[in-house]
Amino acid sequence: MQQLLVRLLLSPFALLYGLAVSLRNALYRAGVVKPVHFDLPVISVGNLSVGGTGKTPHIEYLIRLLKDYIRVGVLSRGYLRKSRGFRFVSRASNAEEVGDEPLQFKLKYDDIVVAVSESRSLAIPQMVMRHPDLQIILLDDAFQHRSVEPAMHILLTEHDRLFTRDFLLPAGRLREWRQAYRRAHQIIVTKCPPTLTREQALAIRDEIAPYPHQQVWFTAFQYGMPYRLFDTGQRQALTADLSVILISGIANTDYLVDHLVDHTGYLDVMDFEDHHYFTPHDMDQLLVRFRGLPADQPAIILSTEKDATRLALHREWIVKNDLPVFILPVAVRFLWEEGPRFDAMIRQFLLDFKV
């Protein structure tokens, strides 16, 4: 009831926001404002709502699929970075300079080109000029940034928060009207429960009501064995007798917390807003809570790969206090073994691409 009341109070602001978005989109449709097209394939991975749909693992899926065959570039705005303008990401960069997600891409896949910029249309020529062997650009979170017209839009929507059931900001989480999904070529329902049945998936597909040019896919997260921050060769299995403090600044930890509850003995969660830069006070609180765990059972501090790039800013402090900080890797898995069919679709798209 309270949530409904808040939405009603915010609905006039949502309407004004929606009118502004509609005007901008109308200018693009009328050709008054023209997006830029490029002579190499550009794939955008984005969503209609703010945060939490799993863009990073899905971009990494595409990177792994393509990097051994063609030269891959990834372009992001570098959300909440403390720098401005265009810059390439290197392994020597830090999260404050380039943003957490772009740095994560580069640290995991050093053989790809990663760049950040507020302007996608100006950044892509700079990437190609410096790396003329680039054969594809993956755009991170660019569904609403219409200055570039991608050859393929991949739209993500979270299973528990489908865009079809959401509202415009600030009454809801949508950055555009729901009808904007028609621009997508592929729609992926993310963070699905592994037990999702085909009948349930069909009901979701019917709710989305894809256009003839669209395909709908379903994915789940698959977590790996945690590795130690600053020492990736050291691993720690999640067991029923393990105490875990989760420190995380991602958009939605519900899916992750459910996984940890099922695979650990005790879980304490330090949850921050998305892309949060951990402060010295946060780290001191982490130390206090870790030292308060029972001494007679194994315990670790756990975080995500995205958070690891920001925790690394406190490397000296973590090492000094000898904190066992481990990172939980995550990958995307297509349900019902449909990964090969998705892969084949991407490969055919690249073969069919024409300037």
C-alpha positions as CSV (number, residue, x, y, z in Angstrom):
1,M,0.0,0.0,0.0
2,Q,2.8,2.4,0.9
3,Q,4.7,1.6,-2.3
4,L,1.5,2.3,-4.3
5,L,1.0,5.7,-2.6
6,V,4.6,6.7,-3.3
7,R,4.2,5.8,-7.0
8,L,1.0,7.9,-7.1
9,L,2.7,10.9,-5.6
10,L,5.7,10.6,-8.0
11,S,3.6,9.9,-11.1
12,P,3.4,13.6,-12.2
13,F,7.2,13.7,-12.2
14,A,7.4,10.4,-14.1
15,L,5.0,11.9,-16.7
16,L,7.2,14.9,-17.2
17,Y,10.2,12.7,-17.5
18,G,8.4,10.5,-20.0
19,L,7.4,13.5,-22.1
20,A,11.1,14.6,-22.3
21,V,12.2,11.1,-23.3
22,S,9.4,10.9,-25.9
23,L,10.4,14.2,-27.4
24,R,14.0,13.1,-27.7
25,N,13.0,9.8,-29.3
26,A,10.6,11.5,-31.7
27,L,13.5,13.7,-32.9
28,Y,15.5,10.5,-33.8
29,R,12.5,8.9,-35.5
30,A,11.9,12.0,-37.6
31,G,15.5,12.2,-38.6
32,V,16.0,15.6,-37.1
33,V,18.7,14.1,-35.0
34,K,20.6,11.4,-36.8
35,P,22.6,8.6,-35.0
36,V,26.1,7.7,-36.3
37,H,26.6,4.4,-38.1
38,F,30.0,2.6,-38.3
39,D,31.5,0.3,-40.8
40,L,32.2,-2.4,-38.2
41,P,29.6,-4.3,-36.2
42,V,28.5,-2.6,-33.0
43,I,26.5,-4.6,-30.4
44,S,24.8,-2.7,-27.6
45,V,24.1,-4.5,-24.3
46,G,21.7,-2.6,-22.1
47,N,18.4,-2.4,-20.3
48,L,15.3,-0.2,-19.9
49,S,15.6,-0.1,-16.1
50,V,18.3,1.3,-13.9
51,G,20.9,-1.2,-12.9
52,G,20.9,-4.8,-11.6
53,T,20.1,-6.8,-14.8
54,G,23.5,-8.4,-15.2
55,K,25.0,-6.5,-18.1
56,T,28.6,-7.1,-17.1
57,P,28.4,-11.0,-17.1
58,H,26.6,-10.9,-20.4
59,I,29.2,-8.7,-22.0
60,E,31.9,-11.1,-20.7
61,Y,29.9,-13.9,-22.3
62,L,30.2,-12.2,-25.6
63,I,33.9,-11.4,-25.0
64,R,34.7,-15.1,-24.3
65,L,32.6,-16.2,-27.4
66,L,34.5,-13.8,-29.8
67,K,38.0,-12.9,-28.5
68,D,39.8,-16.0,-29.9
69,Y,38.5,-15.3,-33.4
70,I,38.3,-11.6,-33.9
71,R,39.7,-8.4,-32.3
72,V,37.2,-7.2,-29.7
73,G,36.7,-3.7,-28.3
74,V,34.5,-2.7,-25.3
75,L,33.3,0.8,-24.8
76,S,31.8,2.1,-21.6
77,R,31.1,5.5,-20.1
78,G,32.9,4.4,-16.9
79,Y,30.1,5.2,-14.6
80,L,31.1,7.2,-11.4
81,R,34.8,7.4,-12.4
82,K,36.6,10.4,-11.2
83,S,38.1,11.4,-14.5
84,R,36.6,12.9,-17.7
85,G,36.8,12.5,-21.4
86,F,38.1,9.6,-23.5
87,R,40.8,7.2,-22.3
88,F,41.9,3.7,-22.8
89,V,41.8,1.2,-19.9
90,S,45.0,-0.6,-19.0
91,R,45.8,-3.2,-16.3
92,A,47.6,-0.4,-14.5
93,S,44.4,1.7,-14.3
94,N,42.4,1.9,-11.2
95,A,38.6,2.1,-10.6
96,E,38.7,5.8,-9.8
97,E,40.3,6.6,-13.2
98,V,38.2,4.4,-15.5
99,G,35.3,2.9,-13.5
100,D,34.9,-0.5,-11.9
101,E,33.3,-2.5,-14.8
102,P,35.7,-1.3,-17.6
103,L,38.6,-2.2,-15.3
104,Q,37.1,-5.6,-14.6
105,F,36.9,-6.3,-18.3
106,K,40.6,-5.4,-18.9
107,L,41.9,-7.3,-15.9
108,K,40.1,-10.5,-16.9
109,Y,40.7,-10.2,-20.7
110,D,43.9,-8.3,-21.3
111,D,43.9,-9.1,-25.1
112,I,40.8,-6.9,-25.8
113,V,40.7,-3.2,-26.2
114,V,38.7,-1.3,-23.5
115,A,37.9,2.4,-23.5
116,V,35.7,4.8,-21.5
117,S,34.1,8.0,-22.7
118,E,31.0,10.0,-22.1
119,S,30.5,10.2,-25.9
120,R,30.2,6.9,-27.7
121,S,30.0,8.5,-31.1
122,L,33.3,10.3,-30.6
123,A,35.0,7.4,-28.8
124,I,34.6,4.7,-31.4
125,P,36.6,6.5,-34.1
126,Q,39.4,7.1,-31.6
127,M,39.4,3.4,-30.7
128,V,39.5,2.4,-34.4
129,M,42.2,5.0,-35.2
130,R,44.5,3.6,-32.4
131,H,43.6,0.0,-33.1
132,P,42.7,-0.4,-36.8
133,D,42.5,-4.1,-36.4
134,L,39.3,-3.9,-34.3
135,Q,36.5,-6.0,-35.8
136,I,33.7,-5.5,-33.3
137,I,32.7,-3.0,-30.6
138,L,30.6,-4.0,-27.6
139,L,28.8,-1.1,-26.0
140,D,28.1,-1.3,-22.3
141,D,24.8,0.1,-21.1
142,A,24.0,2.1,-24.2
143,F,20.3,1.2,-25.0
144,Q,19.2,4.8,-24.2
145,H,22.3,6.5,-25.7
146,R,21.0,6.9,-29.2
147,S,23.9,8.9,-30.7
148,V,25.3,5.6,-32.1
149,E,23.1,3.2,-34.0
150,P,24.3,-0.3,-33.2
151,A,23.9,-3.1,-35.6
152,M,22.4,-5.2,-32.8
153,H,20.6,-4.2,-29.6
154,I,20.6,-6.8,-26.8
155,L,18.1,-5.8,-24.2
156,L,18.3,-7.4,-20.7
157,T,15.4,-7.6,-18.2
158,E,15.6,-9.2,-14.8
159,H,13.3,-12.2,-14.1
160,D,12.1,-10.8,-10.8
161,R,11.7,-7.2,-12.2
162,L,10.5,-7.5,-15.7
163,F,10.3,-4.2,-17.6
164,T,6.6,-5.1,-18.4
165,R,5.7,-4.6,-14.7
166,D,7.7,-1.5,-14.1
167,F,7.1,2.3,-14.2
168,L,9.0,5.3,-15.4
169,L,11.5,7.1,-13.1
170,P,11.1,8.3,-10.4
171,A,7.9,6.4,-9.8
172,G,9.6,3.2,-10.9
173,R,12.9,2.1,-12.4
174,L,12.3,2.6,-16.1
175,R,14.5,5.0,-18.0
176,E,12.2,4.9,-21.0
177,W,8.6,4.0,-21.8
178,R,8.1,0.3,-21.9
179,Q,7.4,0.4,-25.7
180,A,11.0,1.3,-26.3
181,Y,11.8,-2.4,-26.2
182,R,10.8,-2.6,-29.8
183,R,14.2,-1.2,-30.7
184,A,15.8,-4.4,-29.4
185,H,16.9,-7.3,-31.6
186,Q,17.5,-9.8,-28.9
187,I,15.8,-9.8,-25.4
188,I,17.4,-11.8,-22.6
189,V,15.5,-12.5,-19.3
190,T,18.3,-12.6,-16.8
191,K,18.9,-14.0,-13.3
192,C,16.3,-16.7,-13.8
193,P,15.9,-19.3,-11.1
194,P,17.6,-22.6,-12.3
195,T,14.3,-24.3,-11.7
196,L,12.4,-22.2,-14.2
197,T,10.3,-24.4,-16.4
198,R,9.6,-24.0,-20.1
199,E,6.0,-23.3,-19.4
200,Q,6.9,-20.5,-17.0
201,A,9.3,-19.1,-19.6
202,L,6.6,-19.2,-22.3
203,A,4.3,-17.2,-20.0
204,I,7.0,-14.6,-19.6
205,R,7.6,-14.5,-23.4
206,D,3.9,-13.9,-23.9
207,E,4.0,-11.1,-21.4
208,I,6.9,-9.5,-23.2
209,A,5.1,-10.0,-26.5
210,P,8.2,-9.9,-28.8
211,Y,8.0,-8.4,-32.3
212,P,8.7,-10.8,-35.2
213,H,12.3,-9.5,-35.5
214,Q,13.0,-10.3,-31.8
215,Q,14.1,-13.5,-30.0
216,V,13.7,-14.0,-26.3
217,W,16.3,-15.9,-24.3
218,F,16.6,-17.0,-20.6
219,T,19.8,-17.0,-18.6
220,A,20.9,-17.8,-15.0
221,F,24.0,-16.9,-13.1
222,Q,26.6,-19.7,-12.4
223,Y,28.9,-19.0,-9.6
224,G,32.5,-20.3,-9.5
225,M,34.9,-21.1,-6.7
226,P,36.0,-17.9,-4.8
227,Y,39.7,-16.9,-5.3
228,R,41.7,-14.7,-3.0
229,L,42.1,-11.0,-3.8
230,F,45.7,-10.3,-4.8
231,D,46.4,-14.0,-5.0
232,T,44.1,-15.6,-7.6
233,G,45.8,-19.0,-7.2
234,Q,44.4,-19.4,-3.7
235,R,40.9,-20.8,-3.7
236,Q,38.2,-21.3,-1.0
237,A,35.2,-23.6,-1.4
238,L,31.9,-22.5,0.0
239,T,30.9,-25.1,2.7
240,A,28.3,-25.5,5.3
241,D,30.7,-24.7,8.2
242,L,32.0,-21.5,6.6
243,S,31.2,-18.1,8.0
244,V,31.1,-15.3,5.4
245,I,30.9,-11.6,5.5
246,L,29.7,-10.3,2.2
247,I,30.8,-6.7,1.3
248,S,29.3,-5.5,-1.9
249,G,28.2,-2.4,-3.8
250,I,26.2,-3.8,-6.7
251,A,22.7,-2.8,-7.7
252,N,20.9,-5.9,-6.4
253,T,22.4,-8.6,-4.1
254,D,19.2,-10.7,-3.7
255,Y,20.3,-13.3,-6.2
256,L,23.8,-13.5,-4.7
257,V,22.6,-13.6,-1.1
258,D,20.2,-16.5,-2.0
259,H,23.1,-18.4,-3.4
260,L,25.3,-17.8,-0.3
261,V,22.6,-18.7,2.1
262,D,22.3,-22.1,0.4
263,H,26.1,-22.7,0.4
264,T,27.5,-21.3,3.6
265,G,26.9,-21.8,7.3
266,Y,26.7,-18.1,8.4
267,L,26.2,-15.0,6.3
268,D,26.6,-11.3,7.4
269,V,25.9,-8.8,4.6
270,M,27.4,-5.3,4.3
271,D,25.4,-3.9,1.4
272,F,26.1,-0.6,-0.3
273,E,24.7,1.3,-3.2
274,D,25.8,0.3,-6.7
275,H,29.4,1.4,-7.6
276,H,30.0,2.5,-4.1
277,Y,33.6,3.5,-3.3
278,F,34.5,1.9,0.0
279,T,35.7,4.5,2.6
280,P,38.2,4.0,5.3
281,H,35.3,3.9,7.7
282,D,33.7,1.1,5.7
283,M,36.9,-0.9,5.9
284,D,37.2,-0.3,9.6
285,Q,33.7,-1.6,10.1
286,L,34.5,-4.6,8.0
287,L,37.5,-5.4,10.2
288,V,35.3,-5.1,13.4
289,R,32.7,-7.4,12.0
290,F,35.2,-10.0,10.8
291,R,37.0,-10.1,14.1
292,G,33.6,-10.6,15.8
293,L,33.1,-13.9,14.1
294,P,33.5,-17.1,16.1
295,A,37.2,-18.0,16.2
296,D,36.6,-21.8,16.3
297,Q,35.3,-22.0,12.7
298,P,36.6,-21.0,9.2
299,A,35.7,-17.5,8.0
300,I,36.3,-15.3,5.0
301,I,35.3,-12.0,3.6
302,L,33.6,-12.3,0.2
303,S,32.9,-9.8,-2.6
304,T,32.1,-9.7,-6.3
305,E,34.5,-9.1,-9.2
306,K,33.1,-5.7,-9.8
307,D,33.6,-4.8,-6.1
308,A,37.1,-6.2,-6.2
309,T,38.3,-3.3,-8.4
310,R,37.2,-0.8,-5.7
311,L,38.4,-2.9,-2.8
312,A,41.8,-2.9,-4.5
313,L,42.1,0.8,-3.8
314,H,42.6,-0.3,-0.1
315,R,45.2,-2.9,-1.0
316,E,47.8,-1.7,1.6
317,W,45.2,-1.7,4.4
318,I,43.9,-5.1,3.5
319,V,47.4,-6.6,3.3
320,K,48.4,-4.9,6.5
321,N,45.4,-6.4,8.4
322,D,45.9,-9.8,6.7
323,L,42.2,-10.0,5.8
324,P,41.1,-13.1,3.9
325,V,39.2,-11.3,1.1
326,F,37.9,-13.7,-1.5
327,I,36.2,-12.9,-4.8
328,L,33.2,-14.8,-6.2
329,P,33.3,-15.2,-10.0
330,V,30.1,-15.4,-11.9
331,A,29.3,-16.4,-15.4
332,V,26.1,-16.5,-17.6
333,R,24.4,-19.8,-18.4
334,F,21.6,-20.1,-21.0
335,L,18.8,-22.3,-19.8
336,W,17.9,-25.5,-21.5
337,E,21.2,-25.7,-23.2
338,E,20.4,-22.9,-25.6
339,G,23.8,-21.4,-25.4
340,P,25.0,-23.0,-28.7
341,R,22.0,-21.6,-30.5
342,F,22.6,-18.1,-29.1
343,D,26.3,-18.4,-30.1
344,A,25.3,-19.5,-33.6
345,M,23.0,-16.5,-33.9
346,I,25.8,-14.1,-33.0
347,R,28.2,-15.7,-35.4
348,Q,25.7,-15.5,-38.2
349,F,25.0,-11.9,-37.4
350,L,28.7,-11.2,-37.9
351,L,28.9,-13.1,-41.1
352,D,25.9,-11.3,-42.5
353,F,27.0,-7.8,-41.4
354,K,27.2,-5.3,-44.3
355,V,28.4,-1.8,-44.1
